[in-house]
Amino acid sequence: GMKLPWHRVINARGEISFPRDSDAYRRQREGLDAEGVVFKAGRIDLTVFGWRSETPASTLDELLWRPNDADSSD
């Protein structure tokens, strides 16, 4: 599967979910800024920077909730 850098994960409103005064917020914002993501009033425009899936919506639950290979203890 595709590996997604953690700093690219934001909430549905286009905001970073960490508290603004936290180190995690700062690190995530720096990662997004370095990739050229533009913030306006603390949000990004999801129509410009949001993820666009080529996967039909009917299979998203399967993709999101299937067991992670890294979690297996084989």
N, C-alpha and C positions, 0 to 999 in steps of 0.2 A: 504494500500500500504506500500511499504518499506520506512523506514526513512533512509536517507543518511546524515551522518554528513557533514556539509558544507565544512570542510577542505579537503574532498576527491574529491571535484569538481575542476578539472584542465582543461586546454585547450587542443585542439586536438594535439598540438605539444609536450604534456607531460610536460608543464611548468605551474608554478603558474602565473596567470595573473596580480596579483597586482604588483605595482612597488617594486623592490627589497629593497628599503630603507624604506618601509612602515611598520607600526605595523601589518597590515593585512597580509602581506607577511610573516613576522616573525611568527605570530601565526599559519598560515596555514602550514608553513614549520615545525614548532615544532610538530604539530599534526601528520603530515605525518611521520616525523622522529620517533616519539614515536610508530608508528605502524610498523616500520621496512622498510618503503619505502626508496629505495636507489636512490639518485640523482647523476647523472654524468653530469658535465658541465651545471648545472641548470635545467636538464631535468630528467624525469623518463622514464624507458623503458616500454612503454605501452603494449608490448607483455608479460611482466612479471607482471606488476602492473595494467594494464588497466582493465576496466570493460568488462566482457564477458556476453552478453545477451543470454538468452535461448528463448527470445521472437522473433518471426519472424520480419524481418525488416519492413514488410508491416504494422505492428501495432505500430511501434515506434512513428510515428506522433501522433497517437491517445493517446498514453501514455504520451507523452511530452506536448501536447497541450490541453488535457481535463481539464475542470474546477477543481480546487482544492477544496476538501470538506471544508477545513479550511477557504476558501475565502467566503463561503456562509454566508449570514446574516440572516439565519432563526431564 
